[in-house]
Amino acid sequence: KAGKRAAELTSQLLAFSRRQILEPEVINLNNVIANIKNMLSRLISEDIKLITELDDNLPNVKADPGQMEQVIVNIVVNAREAMPEGGRLTVTTGEVELDEESLPDHASIEPGRYVEVTISDTGVGMDEQTREQIFEPFFTTRGMAKGTGLGLSTVYGIVNQSGGAISVDSQQGSGTTFNIYLPVVNEPVKPEQDEKQKSGDYSGPEAILVVEDDRRVLSATCRMLESRGYKIFQALSPEKALKIFRKNIDSLKLVLTDVVMPEMDGRDLADKILSLNPDVKVLFMSGYPGDAIAPRGVSESKTFFMQKPFTSAQLAGKVREVLDGNGKTSGS
């Protein structure tokens, strides 16, 4: 639990500083909200009424769906805390055209078409000083025992890193309204993955080489994949990995490798492996922020990538995605 809590804290700090590696895709925010509506209902108390008003003709945006879920959940949790005696929580979506005069204060976005998500509560509201500090990391009105003060700073970082903006309107005794703006994209949402992925069945018989210089992480990662039926080869170093790969070049279908390692990093290892067999798939993983690994030739837009830490389900889903292919080239 302590490790998971530390991982969440690190992830939130990276989000605020816009140094997370996101995996944006074309999504419709109505679907994101619909997917988590039941969870939102459980997050709030029974005396809070949840109302959703979603625009049936809402355009698409390009964002990381998991991160957008986190944005909405964090705001809803804050709204719940602001309504200890109950109230109404309203989530609406729509399209807006922003000009120079209607852009949110201090926003770095340009005028144009945006999808707007509005989350309003009828809670206690905020005074001006609180409102001005609400997105600062470690600022909290709950006390240290109840929160880290990173929830809304995480929201701020994710929205900005996604090319959008967020504003807040609140007065004491009059509730709070958050407005999130993400640029419209004229692209369709990609079809769902095959039925195997839809059902959450991320198992498989393929042979996978896992390369990780931390023995504990290596062991845990291998156990995650072995429990899904994969045949696993493991290496604590890139040199050992190359030896294993040469011996099993015909059977190995995927190499899952850490990026930052002593002597040889994951990108160099991938290049050597792809020179031996250009058909093998490569999936990178790292706990370092995006700008630290980008110089090593690993970019979320060009390669398959997993941000550490990850759950067993997240890893298995990503491995299945890479093995089945989705248009990316693992060696780009």
N, C-alpha and C positions, 0 to 999 in steps of 0.2 A: 504493500500500500504506500509506503514511504517513497519507493522508487517511482511508482505511478504518479504520485503527487508531484515529485520533482520534475518528472517528464512533462506533466501538464504545465507547470510553472515555466519551464524552459520554452515550451511551445508558445505560450502566451506572450512571453517576452520577445520571441522572434517575430510573432505576428505584429506586435506593436511597432517594432523597428522595421517592419516590412522586409524581413530577411528570410521568411519561410519560403520553401519551394512549394508553390501551389500547382495544382493540376487542373487548370481551367478547361472547361468544355462548354459547348453551347447548351444552355439549359433554359427552361421556363420556370420562373420563380413561383408560379402558381403550383407547379408540381412539387417543388421543394417544400412549400408550406403545407400542402396536402399530405405529404409523406410524414411530416412530424406533428400534424395536428393532434393526433391522439396522445403523443408524448407531451405536448404543450398542455393539454387538458389535465394530465396527471401532475405536471409541475406546479400548476396553480391550485389554490385551495377551492373547496366546493362553493364558497361564497363569492367567487370571482367568475363572472360570466365571460366566456370567450366568444367573440364575434369575428368571423372572417368574411370580408367582402372582396372577392377576387374578380378582376377584370377578365371576362371571357376572351377578349381579343388581345390579351397581353403579349407584346413582342418578346423575343428571346434576348438573353444576355449571355456573355461569356464569363464564367466564373467557376470556381471550385465548389461543387455542390455541397461537399462535406463542410467546408468552411462557411458557406452561406447558412447552413443549418446552425452552425455554432453562433453566428451573428444573431440570428433570430432568437435562439434559446437564451443567450446571455441577456438580451434586452428584456425578454419575457420574465426571466428570473428577477431582474431589477424591478420590473413592474409589480411582480408579486410582493416583493418586500415593501413597496411603496403603498400597498393596499392591505394593511393588516386587518382591517375590518370589512374587507370585501370591496367589490366594485365591478367595473367593466373593463375588459381588455379587448381592443379592437385592432385587427390586422387587415389592412387593405392594400391592394395593388392597383396600379394604373400606369398609363403612359403620360409623360409630361414633356413639353418643349421648353427648355430653359434658355433664356437670353441673358445678356450681361447683367440686367437688373435683378433677375430672379435666381441667379446662382447663389448657393449657400455661402455664408460668410466664411472667409479664409479657405475656400475650396480651391483646389488646383485643377478642376475640370474645366472643359471648354463648353461654350453654348452648344446646344444640340438636343437630340431626342434621347430621353432617358426613361428607364423603368423606375417607378417610384414605389417603394414599400414603406408604408406608414404604420407605425405601432404606437397606439395611444392607450393611456391608462387614466383612470379617474382617481389616482392616488394623491398623496400628500404634496407632490410637486417639489420643486427645488428653489432655493434662493439664488440670487445672482452669482454669489461667490462659488457655490457648489456647481452651478451650471457651467461656469467658466473652467472648472477643474475636472469636469466629469470624465474626460477622456485621458487624463494624465495617469501614467502607470503608478500603481500603489496608492492612489487616492481612493479612499473608501469612507463611507459614512456609517458603516456597520460595526466598526471596531475590529481589531486584529484577529480576534477569536472567530469571527464569522466570515471573513473574506480577505483575499489578497489585494484587492483593489486593481486587479488586472482584467476583470470581465469586460468593461467598456473600452479600455485601452486596446484590448484584443480586437474588439469589434471595429474600432477606428482603424487599426492597422490592416485588417483583412479587407475592409471596404476600399481603403485607399490603394492597397496593393492590387486590387481588382479593377482599378481605373475609375472608381466611383468616388462618392462623397457622402458624408452623413452630417445631419444637423439635428439639434435638439431645441425644443421650445417648451419651456416649463415656468410655472409660477407657483409659489407656495399656496397650497390649498386648491389649486386648479388643475392638477394632473400634469402629465408629461407626454410629449409626442416626439418620437424619433422619426426622421425621414431619411431613408436610404435611397441614393440615386446610383444606378448602374447604366452605362451606355447601351443603347439598343444595338443589336447586331442583326443584319439581314441574312441570317443563316438558319437552316432548319436544325432542330434537335436530331442528333444521330439516332438511328434505330437502336432499340435495346440489344444487348448482347444476346447470344444464343440462349436457348431454353436452359441449358446447363447452368449458365451464370445467373439467369433469372431465378432459378430455384435455389441458388446459394450453394449448389454442389460444386465445390472448387477442388475436388479430388482428382487424382490422375495417376497413371502408371509410369510417367516419364522419369528418366534419370536426370538428376540435377546435381551440379557441382556448386557447393557453398564455400565461399572464400571469405574468411573473417579472422583478423589477428587477435581478437579478444576471445579467449577460450570459452568463457561463460556465454557470451552472445552467440558464438558459433554453435555451442551445444543446444541452446534454447531454440535457435532458428532451425536447426536440423530436426529437432523433436517436433516442432510445429509442422514441418513438411512431411515427415515420416508418418505422422498421425493421419495424413490425408492420402496415404498410399504411394507417395513418390519414393523412388529409389534414390538414396542420397549418398553422395561422395562429399567428403569434407576436407578442407585444407586451411591450416593456420597461417600460411604465407603464400604469396603469389608464385614463388618458385616451386613450392610443393604442388600448387594448383596446376601449373604447367605440366609437371610430370604426370599427375593423375589424368589430365585431359588427353595427353598424347597416348596413354595406355587405353583410354576408353573413348577415343575420338568418334567412333561410329555409334556409340550408344547414348552419349550425353546430348541432351536437347536444349539445356538451359544452364547458364552460368550466373549465379547470384553472388555478386561480389561487393565488398565494402569499397569505398572510394579512397579514403585516406589510410594508407598502410605504410609501414617502413619499407625501404629499399625500392619498392615499385608500387605505384598507385593503381587503383582499379581501372582507370582509363587505359594505361599502358598495358596492363594485363589483358584487357578486352581486345586491344589491337593485336596482340600476339596470338590470342586464341582465335580471333576472326581470320587471321592470316593462315591459320591451320585448317579452319573450317568456317567459311563465310556464312554457312547456313545456320549455325548455332545462334540461339537467342541469348542476349545479355541483359540482365537486370541489375542496376546499381542500387546500393543502399548507403545511407550516411546519416549521422546525427549532426553533421556540421550544417550551418546555414548556407543558403544558396550562393551568396557572393563569395563564400570561402571555397566552394567546390567548382564553381563555374570556370575559374582559370585552369582547372584540371580537365576541362573538356566535357564536363557533365552538365547538361542543361535540361530543365524539365520539358522544353519545347522540342528537343531533338532526340532524347533518349528515354528509355524506360527507367523510372526512378522510384524508390521507396524512401520516404523520410522516416528515420528512426526517431522515437520508438514506434513500433507497430504491434497490433494484436495478431493473433493467429489467423483470424478471419480476414483481416486486411491483407496480410502477406499472401494467404492462399488465393484470395481473389485476384491480387495483382499478378501472381505467378500464372494463374489460369489465363488472364488477359494477355500476358506476353506470349505464352505458348500458343494460344489460339490466334494471336495476331490481330492488330486493329489499325493497320496502315502505317505505323511507325516503322522505322528501320533501326534495329538495335545498335548498329554500328555507326550511326550518323554522328 
